[in-house]
Amino acid sequence: MSPTLTFRPLPKMPAKLLHAMRRDAGAPAVGPGDAAQARALGRVQWVSVAMADTVIGIARLEMAPPEFCYVADLIVSSKHRGQGVGRWFMQHIEQYCVAMGIRRVLLQAADGAEGFYATQGFAPDARAPGFLKKELNPFQRKLFIAPGASARS
């Protein structure tokens, strides 16, 4: 991938952007986790990936350090799918989690996305049917210096 991508933690839920990204992905504007977000026991952190100054992907991270981070609402705009943006975004989400001292990432793959997550090292969680997990290595290569910093792919 040649363009410069930027990983950015967001200060709050990007409601309008989230609804637009969901529509672009063919999903309902209101997701099943929206009501649960208000009751989340851990810290909710929204993150994005941008090309130039245009957000082309977002995700909701439910942080429960040091045990896990649940990744929800990971959406890459349809125009940028199949170009490595999702892979880049997941790698930076994992690095963000490592920086927070988190040891495991959990998620539920959308229909048809299981293969993508398998190529990223995710495997079915035997204790939580329907969930995929990935153990994080705190010694993995750093992809960027600090959360919010720019990174080249």
C-alpha positions in Angstrom: 0.0 0.0 0.0 1.6 3.3 -1.0 -0.6 6.1 0.6 0.2 7.2 4.1 -2.3 5.9 6.6 -2.8 7.4 10.1 -4.1 5.6 13.2 -6.0 7.9 15.5 -7.8 7.4 18.8 -10.9 9.4 18.8 -12.1 11.6 21.8 -15.7 10.4 21.6 -18.1 8.2 19.6 -18.2 9.5 16.0 -22.0 9.0 15.7 -22.5 10.6 12.2 -19.4 8.9 10.8 -20.4 5.6 12.3 -23.9 5.7 10.8 -22.4 6.6 7.4 -19.8 3.9 7.5 -22.5 1.3 8.5 -24.7 2.4 5.6 -21.7 2.1 3.3 -21.1 -1.5 4.6 -24.8 -2.4 4.1 -25.4 -2.7 7.9 -28.2 -1.1 9.9 -27.4 2.5 11.1 -28.0 1.3 14.7 -25.9 -1.7 15.8 -26.5 -4.3 18.5 -23.7 -2.8 20.6 -24.9 0.8 20.6 -27.1 0.4 23.7 -24.5 -1.8 25.4 -21.8 0.9 24.9 -23.5 3.0 27.6 -23.3 0.1 30.0 -19.8 -1.0 29.1 -17.9 -2.1 32.2 -14.5 -1.4 30.7 -13.3 1.8 28.9 -14.7 2.3 25.4 -12.2 3.8 22.9 -13.1 4.7 19.3 -10.2 4.5 16.9 -9.9 5.4 13.2 -7.7 5.0 10.2 -7.4 8.0 7.9 -5.8 8.5 4.5 -4.8 12.2 4.1 -7.5 13.8 6.3 -10.3 11.4 5.3 -11.4 8.7 7.7 -11.6 5.4 5.8 -12.1 3.1 8.8 -13.3 3.0 12.3 -13.6 0.6 15.2 -14.9 0.5 18.8 -12.5 -1.0 21.4 -13.9 -2.1 24.7 -10.8 -2.1 26.9 -10.6 -4.4 29.9 -6.9 -4.2 30.8 -4.9 -6.2 31.4 -6.9 -9.1 30.2 -8.5 -8.2 26.9 -9.8 -5.8 24.4 -13.1 -6.6 22.6 -13.1 -5.1 19.0 -16.5 -4.2 17.7 -17.8 -2.2 14.8 -14.6 -2.5 12.8 -15.6 -1.0 9.4 -13.4 -0.1 6.4 -15.1 2.0 3.7 -16.2 -0.1 0.7 -14.0 2.0 -1.6 -10.8 0.9 0.4 -11.6 -2.8 1.0 -9.3 -5.3 -0.5 -6.3 -2.9 -0.5 -4.7 -4.0 2.8 -6.3 -1.2 4.9 -8.1 -3.7 7.2 -4.9 -5.7 7.8 -3.0 -2.4 8.5 -5.8 -1.2 10.9 -5.9 -4.5 12.8 -2.1 -4.5 13.3 -2.3 -1.0 14.7 -5.2 -1.8 16.9 -3.2 -4.7 18.3 -0.1 -2.5 18.9 -2.4 0.0 20.6 -3.6 -2.7 22.9 -0.1 -3.9 23.6 0.8 -0.3 24.6 -2.1 -0.4 27.0 -0.8 -3.7 28.6 -3.6 -5.8 27.1 -2.8 -9.5 26.5 -5.7 -10.7 24.3 -8.0 -9.4 21.6 -11.5 -10.8 21.2 -14.0 -10.2 18.5 -17.0 -11.6 16.6 -16.4 -11.7 12.9 -19.1 -10.6 10.6 -20.4 -13.2 8.2 -17.8 -14.0 5.6 -15.0 -12.2 7.5 -13.7 -15.3 9.4 -11.0 -16.0 6.8 -9.7 -12.4 7.1 -9.3 -12.8 10.8 -7.7 -16.2 10.5 -5.0 -14.7 8.3 -4.4 -12.2 11.1 -3.8 -15.0 13.6 -7.2 -15.2 15.2 -8.6 -18.5 16.3 -12.0 -19.7 17.7 -12.2 -19.2 21.5 -13.1 -22.6 23.0 -14.5 -20.8 26.1 -16.7 -18.4 24.2 -18.4 -20.0 21.2 -18.8 -17.6 18.3 -15.9 -15.4 19.4 -12.4 -15.3 17.9 -9.3 -14.5 20.0 -5.7 -13.6 19.5 -3.1 -13.7 22.2 -0.8 -10.6 22.0 2.9 -10.7 22.4 4.2 -7.7 24.4 7.5 -8.0 22.6 6.1 -7.8 19.1 7.7 -5.2 16.8 6.4 -1.7 17.3 4.5 -0.4 14.4 4.4 3.2 15.6 5.8 5.3 18.5 2.7 6.4 20.4 -1.1 6.2 20.0 -2.2 8.9 17.6 1.1 9.1 15.8 1.3 8.8 12.0 2.6 5.6 10.5 3.6 4.6 7.0 2.5 1.2 5.8 
